[in-house]
Amino acid sequence: MENKIDIFEIDIDALTAKDTLKRIVQFMESETVNTVEIVTLELLVHGQDDPEWREMMRQMDLVLPGEKEILEASEKAAGPLGGTAGSNGRLMKEMEKRVFLKMFLKYLQRTGKKVFLLADQETDLLLLQEKLRPYAKGFLPAGHALLPQEGGRKDSVINEINGAEPDCIISVLPYPEQERFITEAKALLNARLWIGCSLILLQEENIKKPSGKLRKFLLKRTLRHLVDRQKSRQEE
C-alpha cells in the first residue's frame, strides 16, 4: 500500500512499515544522502504557518506520519486514503505501535550499520542513547555530536560526521533546526541515510502522562481544524 496525503502543501507518505523499510534499504544502497523525516501532530501544528519550514520539508526524500491522528485528520477532511478500510486501519495500528521504528532499528542491528547520533543538548542525547540501548549490541555506534539551537559549530559537526563515515545519522534536533541543518548540510555529508525523529523518540514517555494526554488531545483538535480550513480554501 502506498499513498500520499497533502497537509499544508507537504506530501506525506502513508506507507506500511514493510514498504517503508524497503525504501530505507534502497536508500542505504545509494551513493548519496537520502533524507527521511517523521512528522508528528506537534511538528505540523508548529510548522503549518512557516513557509520556510514547509519548503524544507518538501525537499525531504521521504516524509512519514509518526502518529495515527495525522492520518485520521487527513481522512476526515479528504475521505479514505485509498485501499480498503481494513488496510487503512492496519496502517493506523502500525503508527500507534511504532512498528516502522522497531523494524528500522532491528534492520540497523541485523546489518551492523554504523550509526551517528545528533542532538542539541546532552539530556536529549542521553535519552536517545537510552532508547537505542536494546538495539545497540547489533549496530555500530559511529559517534555523536551536539549542535546548539543557534546553529553554532555546524562546520565542525559536519566534519565529525564525515570523519566517522556513518551509514545512518539519527537526529533529534528540535524544530526547525533539524530541517534547516539537513537542508543546508545534505550535499556535504558522507552518509547514506538521515532520519529526523526527535518528537517521536523523545516525547513518547510524556504522552503517557495526564498532561501529555491533554496536550495531544488539543494538538489533535487543532490539526483537524487546520486541515478542515485547508480543504475549505482548496474548494473555494
Salt bridges, closest charged atoms under 4 A:
GLU2 OE2 - ARG23 NH1 3.85
GLU9 OE1 - ARG58 NH1 3.87
ASP13 OD1 - LYS4 NZ 2.35
GLU31 OE1 - ARG192 NH2 3.67
GLU42 OE2 - HIS46 NE2 3.38
GLU42 OE2 - ARG215 NH2 3.01
GLU52 OE1 - ARG180 NH2 3.47
GLU55 OE1 - ARG58 NH2 3.11
ASP61 OD2 - LYS186 NZ 3.26
GLU67 OE2 - LYS216 NZ 3.30
GLU69 OE1 - LYS216 NZ 3.56
GLU72 OE1 - LYS220 NZ 3.54
GLU72 OE1 - ARG224 NH2 3.87
GLU96 OE2 - LYS68 NZ 3.60
GLU130 OE1 - ARG133 NH2 3.11
GLU160 OE2 - ARG153 NH2 2.79
GLU177 OE2 - ARG180 NH1 2.86
GLU184 OE1 - LYS154 NZ 2.31
GLU204 OE2 - ARG98 NE 3.86
GLU204 OE1 - LYS131 NZ 3.18
GLU205 OE2 - LYS131 NZ 3.40
GLU205 OE2 - LYS208 NZ 3.74
ASP228 OD2 - LYS76 NZ 3.15
